[in-house]
Amino acid sequence: MPSPLPVLRSEPPVATLSERLARDECTIEGELFTHEPGGRVRCVACAHRCVIGEGSTGACGVRRNLAGTLRVPHGYVARRYVRAVETNTIFHVLPGARALTFGMYGCDLRCPYCHNHQLSQALRDGGSAEMPTTISAESLVDEALRAGCRVLCAAYNEPLISAEWVRTVFGVARARGLRTALVSDGHSTPEALHYLRDVTDVFRVDLKAHSEVAYKLLGGRLQPVLDAIVLARELGYWVEVVTLVVPGLNQERRAIMDLGARLRDISPELPWHLNGFVPRYRLSTREPASASFLLALAGAAYVAGSRFVYVGNAPSCRELAHTRCPGCHMMLVRRADYAATHVALQGASCPACSQVIPGLWQ
Ligand code: SF4
């Protein structure tokens, strides 16, 4: 008898990232949307306010209309790390505290210099070598507590496109004593800010450019970001603002000073971080931001009345990573390499002149 032929089994096709993220275990029915005629839905998680037809996703690539309802990311992370809270450019919150920071996939913007493009642009750029890790909110918070964290951050890609999942995770984190922080592009809506307020302490916003023309290159609009900064403060979030200074996009004195003036109109006490661009992603051949330019901008902002201006990504500007008392100039928080090395604050006050320093220090 001839031996039987081996049975050939075809391997199941490998799912793409987009297919994986669309599976039931990675989605849940959303809350930040309304129904529109013809089975369409309108998502209100970010300022695009996409109207999405059946079977399609919004501009972020992760919120999908399935049979007339919006399915949204839930129950997974793309990456997570434990690092000092300052690595998220958050300087007035629990200096030196450890933070567990998690990120997902997709973004409402398409910045050509994104630090985390492997996550944020993975769906536009044709996938990712990484796949999501399914995890519960409780397990994520357990990890943070086991690692000695006092803060949980949603960052790396735009967290508001996963607002429902962020709300679930932050709700558990807050109930177990952690501070919570959104690291956002700020291209937001009042609906999303209200939705997350009761579980979120910090709104760390990127204010990327001074004009609607410049914002259009990034796929968004300036005005919703400015509106979000104002509303977040009114709602009681602790707000810090980052402007990445990018040659060819906004490395222009008048443009940056204009942004500074807008922020001072909101509050001169709003911490403003001027971070230098580092070549990467689609701008990998562009020159880094000039340290002397960053220094000059920070000096001009102080002279104009900004009280807390920081410079980052510029080793020659290390002195501008510290927090000094705006009244008597005493060193209050010394930092090195995005971590606090010495804190002299007494509660929330300067020990020398008793000036109250805004922030979430305790
Ligand atoms: S989060 Fe923004 S980009 Fe994504 S579907 Fe909603 S409105 Fe569109």
Boltz pocket constraint, residues with backbone or C-beta under 6 A from the ligand:
constraints:
  - pocket:
      binder: B
      contacts: [[A, 43], [A, 44], [A, 45], [A, 46], [A, 47], [A, 48], [A, 49], [A, 50], [A, 57], [A, 58], [A, 59], [A, 60], [A, 61], [A, 62], [A, 63], [A, 107], [A, 108], [A, 160], [A, 161]]
      max_distance: 6.0
